[in-house]
């Protein structure tokens, strides 16, 4: 069950086969829109996604917005760490 504010609320479910069989009882990937109104953040070796979300949004649970704004990374932890220090990632403006 999804909460009202879940980012997966608009994600479509997997379709059933013509005989009504459910192949997979889950959701398809959600649509990720282009980031609007971004801030460029220079990565520090000690940065963590939850801490960046706390800093920019005052809510550490919104770390996924930062991941969404940087689609050239396969997954969040790739964006941070010693090897990324000095590189720039995008921090999107919070949507109202």
C-alpha positions, 0 to 999 in steps of 0.5 A, a space after each residue: 500500500 502506498 502513502 498519499 505522498 509516495 513518489 510511486 503513486 502515479 506509477 502504473 501496475 504491470 498488466 495482466 495477461 488476457 486470461 486475467 493472470 497476474 504475472 508480477 504484482 508490482 509497479 512499473 518504473 515511475 516517470 522521472 521528469 527533468 530537474 527544474 531550478 537546479 543548484 550545482 553542488 560540489 561533492 565533498 568526500 564525506 557527503 552523504 545523500 541523506 545529509 545533502 537532503 537535510 541541508 537543501 530540503 530540511 528533510 533527509 528522506 528526500 535524498 531520492 530527489 537528488 538521485 533523480 536529478 542526476 540520471 547519468 549515475 546508475 544508483 545513488 552511492 555512485 554520486 558520492 565518495 572520495 573519487 567524486 570529490 570536487 565533481 559537481 552534482 545537481 540538486 533540484 528545487 523542491 516542488 511545491 
